[in-house]
């Protein structure tokens, strides 16, 4: 993950050139560290909006276009809280490969409002703008949210696949919290061996081998950043936006994955 600093219109927006310098540094560090792909996100735009305003669209488009020109690995987009229209539109314009849709088949209550499922609208919008080559990575039982309808992991996995998800993201309850291993195992059993599953929170160098028993990959940010975690348990983000992706931590994380793959052969 590359987490943007607070963007235009938010408190503590540090000017666009600062955002660009920070984002480019993190992206290049991740690429140099050996990751397979990068996803960018307006992580520090708090309070989040379910659908963002034009100032966020403009800033993210500018930053993503610059990053896309500087890296060679695939690039994806998540626009918090659930702005799949903006994510797909930027992906189409900037030739990105995938987006993240936090709410796809599970309606949830968040600190920023209720978000109701709309998989048909997501697929329709993607088709209407000619972005069928942009993959949809969709969360089930997403973190930082309360389910509005009681569903098992099995039900959500089946609904996501049936409604056109290209890959599933499974998280813990909050940032830095790894998924329940029993639920992750259950999801793998339901999805089948060939359907992509990604762990969306809590991956570390120490636990990644365990997580990859059931997942195809992990989405990671916090454990690769420099500096200590914040002590407040109420913080949405465990580290401040100024915390940079650390090259040594990134290489160590990737090395742990490579070793796991070698052991599996």
C-alpha positions as CSV (number, residue, x, y, z in Angstrom):
1,X,0.0,0.0,0.0
2,X,0.9,3.6,-0.6
3,X,-1.1,5.8,1.7
4,X,-1.5,9.4,0.5
5,X,-1.2,12.2,3.1
6,X,-4.4,14.2,3.8
7,X,-5.5,15.4,0.4
8,X,-6.9,18.8,-0.9
9,X,-9.8,20.0,1.3
10,X,-8.7,18.1,4.4
11,X,-7.1,19.4,7.5
12,X,-3.3,19.2,7.5
13,X,-3.1,18.9,3.7
14,X,0.6,19.5,3.2
15,X,0.4,20.8,-0.4
16,X,0.3,18.6,-3.5
17,X,4.1,18.6,-4.1
18,X,4.6,17.2,-0.6
19,X,2.0,14.5,-1.3
20,X,3.7,13.6,-4.6
21,X,7.2,13.4,-3.1
22,X,6.0,11.2,-0.3
23,X,3.9,8.9,-2.5
24,X,6.6,8.5,-5.1
25,X,9.2,7.7,-2.5
26,X,7.0,5.0,-0.9
27,X,6.1,3.5,-4.3
28,X,9.7,3.3,-5.5
29,X,10.7,1.8,-2.2
30,X,8.1,-0.9,-2.5
31,X,9.1,-1.7,-6.0
32,X,12.8,-1.8,-5.1
33,X,11.9,-4.0,-2.2
34,X,10.4,-6.6,-4.5
35,X,6.6,-6.4,-4.2
36,X,4.4,-7.6,-7.0
37,X,2.0,-4.7,-7.2
38,X,1.1,-1.4,-5.5
39,X,-2.3,-0.1,-4.4
40,X,-2.8,3.6,-3.5
41,X,-5.4,4.9,-1.1
42,X,-6.6,8.2,0.4
43,X,-6.1,6.6,3.8
44,X,-5.6,9.9,5.8
45,X,-8.7,11.7,4.5
46,X,-10.5,11.7,7.8
47,X,-13.4,11.9,8.2
48,X,-13.9,9.6,5.2
49,X,-16.7,10.1,2.7
50,X,-18.6,7.3,1.1
51,X,-18.3,9.1,-2.3
52,X,-15.5,11.7,-2.5
53,X,-15.7,15.3,-3.8
54,X,-14.1,16.8,-6.9
55,X,-11.1,18.0,-5.0
56,X,-10.2,14.5,-4.0
57,X,-10.8,13.2,-7.6
58,X,-8.5,15.9,-9.0
59,X,-5.7,15.3,-6.5
60,X,-5.8,11.5,-6.7
61,X,-5.8,11.6,-10.5
62,X,-2.8,13.9,-10.5
63,X,-0.8,11.8,-8.0
64,X,-1.7,8.4,-9.6
65,X,-0.8,9.6,-13.1
66,X,2.7,10.6,-11.8
67,X,3.2,7.3,-9.9
68,X,2.1,5.3,-12.9
69,X,4.8,6.9,-15.0
70,X,7.5,6.1,-12.4
71,X,6.9,2.4,-11.7
72,X,6.8,-0.7,-13.8
73,X,4.7,-3.0,-11.6
74,X,0.9,-3.1,-11.6
75,X,-0.9,-0.3,-9.9
76,X,-4.3,-0.4,-8.2
77,X,-6.6,2.1,-6.5
78,X,-8.8,2.2,-3.4
79,X,-10.9,5.4,-2.8
80,X,-12.3,5.4,0.7
81,X,-14.9,4.7,1.8
82,X,-16.5,3.0,-1.1
83,X,-16.1,5.2,-4.2
84,X,-15.8,2.6,-6.9
85,X,-16.9,5.1,-9.5
86,X,-13.9,7.4,-8.8
87,X,-11.5,4.4,-8.5
88,X,-12.7,2.9,-11.8
89,X,-12.6,6.2,-13.6
90,X,-9.1,7.0,-12.5
91,X,-8.0,3.5,-13.3
92,X,-9.4,3.8,-16.8
93,X,-7.7,7.2,-17.4
94,X,-4.3,6.2,-15.8
95,X,-4.2,2.7,-17.2
96,X,-4.2,1.0,-13.8
97,X,-4.9,-2.7,-13.4
98,X,-7.3,-3.1,-10.4
99,X,-9.4,-1.4,-7.8
100,X,-10.5,-2.3,-4.3
101,X,-14.3,-2.2,-3.5
102,X,-14.7,-2.4,0.3
103,X,-18.5,-2.9,0.2
104,X,-19.6,-5.3,-2.6
105,X,-22.0,-7.9,-1.2
106,X,-22.1,-7.1,2.5
107,X,-24.1,-4.0,3.6
108,X,-22.4,-2.3,6.5
109,X,-22.7,0.5,9.1
110,X,-19.5,2.7,9.4
111,X,-18.6,5.8,11.3
112,X,-19.3,7.7,8.1
113,X,-22.7,6.3,7.3
114,X,-24.5,3.1,6.1
115,X,-23.2,1.6,2.9
116,X,-25.6,-0.7,1.0
117,X,-24.6,-3.4,-1.4
118,X,-24.7,-2.6,-5.1
119,X,-22.7,-5.2,-7.1
120,X,-24.9,-4.7,-10.2
121,X,-24.2,-1.0,-10.2
122,X,-20.4,-1.6,-9.9
123,X,-20.4,-4.0,-12.8
124,X,-22.7,-1.7,-14.9
125,X,-20.5,1.4,-14.3
126,X,-17.3,-0.5,-15.1
127,X,-18.9,-1.7,-18.4
128,X,-20.3,1.8,-19.3
129,X,-16.9,3.4,-19.1
130,X,-15.1,0.6,-21.0
131,X,-13.0,-0.5,-18.0
132,X,-13.7,-4.3,-18.2
133,X,-10.0,-4.9,-18.1
134,X,-9.8,-3.3,-14.6
135,X,-10.1,-6.1,-12.0
136,X,-12.4,-5.8,-9.0
137,X,-10.9,-6.9,-5.7
138,X,-13.7,-6.9,-3.2
139,X,-13.8,-7.2,0.6
140,X,-16.1,-9.5,2.5
141,X,-16.9,-8.8,6.2
142,X,-14.7,-5.6,5.8
143,X,-12.8,-4.1,8.7
144,X,-13.9,-0.9,10.5
145,X,-17.6,-1.7,9.9
146,X,-20.6,-3.5,11.4
147,X,-22.5,-5.9,9.3
148,X,-26.2,-4.9,8.7
149,X,-27.1,-8.5,7.9
150,X,-25.8,-11.6,9.6
151,X,-23.9,-13.6,7.1
152,X,-21.3,-16.4,7.3
153,X,-18.0,-16.1,5.5
154,X,-19.3,-18.9,3.2
155,X,-22.4,-16.9,2.2
156,X,-20.4,-13.8,1.5
157,X,-17.7,-15.6,-0.5
158,X,-20.4,-17.3,-2.7
159,X,-22.3,-14.1,-3.3
160,X,-19.1,-12.2,-4.2
161,X,-18.1,-14.8,-6.8
162,X,-21.6,-15.0,-8.2
163,X,-21.8,-11.2,-8.6
164,X,-18.5,-10.9,-10.5
165,X,-15.7,-10.3,-8.0
166,X,-12.3,-11.0,-9.5
167,X,-10.7,-11.6,-6.1
168,X,-11.6,-11.5,-2.4
169,X,-10.0,-9.4,0.4
170,X,-10.4,-10.7,3.9
171,X,-9.4,-8.6,6.9
172,X,-9.4,-8.6,10.6
173,X,-11.7,-6.2,12.5
174,X,-9.4,-3.1,12.3
175,X,-6.1,-1.9,10.9
176,X,-3.2,-4.1,11.8
177,X,-5.5,-7.0,12.9
178,X,-4.9,-10.2,11.0
179,X,-8.0,-12.3,9.9
180,X,-9.4,-15.2,11.8
181,X,-7.5,-18.2,10.5
182,X,-10.5,-20.4,10.7
183,X,-12.5,-18.0,8.6
184,X,-9.7,-17.6,6.1
185,X,-9.5,-21.3,5.8
186,X,-13.2,-21.5,5.3
187,X,-13.1,-18.9,2.6
188,X,-10.5,-20.8,0.7
189,X,-12.5,-24.0,0.9
190,X,-15.6,-22.2,-0.5
191,X,-13.8,-20.1,-3.1
192,X,-11.9,-23.0,-4.5
193,X,-8.2,-23.4,-5.2
194,X,-8.0,-21.2,-8.3
195,X,-9.9,-18.1,-7.0
196,X,-7.7,-15.3,-5.7
197,X,-7.9,-14.4,-2.0
198,X,-5.9,-11.6,-0.4
199,X,-5.3,-10.9,3.3
200,X,-6.2,-7.2,3.7
201,X,-4.8,-6.4,7.2
202,X,-2.4,-7.6,9.9
203,X,0.2,-9.2,7.7
204,X,3.8,-9.2,9.2
205,X,7.1,-10.9,8.4
206,X,6.4,-13.2,11.3
207,X,2.9,-14.4,10.3
208,X,2.9,-14.2,6.5
209,X,3.9,-17.8,6.0
210,X,0.8,-18.9,8.0
211,X,-1.5,-16.5,6.1
212,X,-0.3,-17.7,2.8
213,X,-1.4,-21.3,3.5
214,X,-4.8,-20.1,2.5
215,X,-4.3,-16.7,0.7
216,X,-2.7,-16.0,-2.6
217,X,-1.2,-12.7,-1.4
218,X,-1.3,-10.0,1.2
219,X,-2.0,-6.3,1.2
220,X,0.5,-4.7,3.6
221,X,1.4,-1.2,4.8
222,X,1.6,-0.7,8.6
223,X,4.2,-3.3,9.3
224,X,6.5,-1.9,6.5
225,X,6.4,1.6,7.8
226,X,9.1,3.3,9.9
227,X,8.5,4.4,13.4
228,X,6.5,3.2,16.3
229,X,2.8,2.6,16.4
230,X,0.5,5.1,18.0
231,X,-0.6,4.1,21.6
232,X,-4.2,5.2,21.2
233,X,-6.4,2.1,20.5
234,X,-9.0,4.4,19.0
235,X,-6.8,5.5,16.1
236,X,-8.0,4.4,12.7
237,X,-4.4,4.7,11.4
238,X,-1.7,3.1,13.6
239,X,1.0,5.4,12.2
240,X,1.0,9.0,11.1
241,X,1.0,9.9,7.5
242,X,4.6,11.1,7.7
243,X,5.8,7.5,8.4
244,X,7.7,6.2,5.4
245,X,7.8,2.7,3.8
246,X,11.1,1.2,5.0
247,X,13.2,-0.6,2.4
248,X,14.8,-3.0,4.9
249,X,11.4,-4.0,6.3
250,X,10.0,-4.4,2.8
251,X,12.9,-6.7,1.7
252,X,12.6,-8.7,4.8
253,X,8.9,-9.2,4.3
254,X,9.3,-10.2,0.7
255,X,12.2,-12.6,1.6
256,X,9.8,-14.3,4.1
257,X,7.3,-14.9,1.3
258,X,10.0,-16.2,-1.1
259,X,11.2,-18.6,1.5
260,X,7.7,-19.8,2.0
261,X,7.3,-20.5,-1.7
262,X,10.6,-22.4,-1.8
263,X,9.4,-24.6,1.1
264,X,6.2,-25.3,-0.7
265,X,8.0,-26.7,-3.8
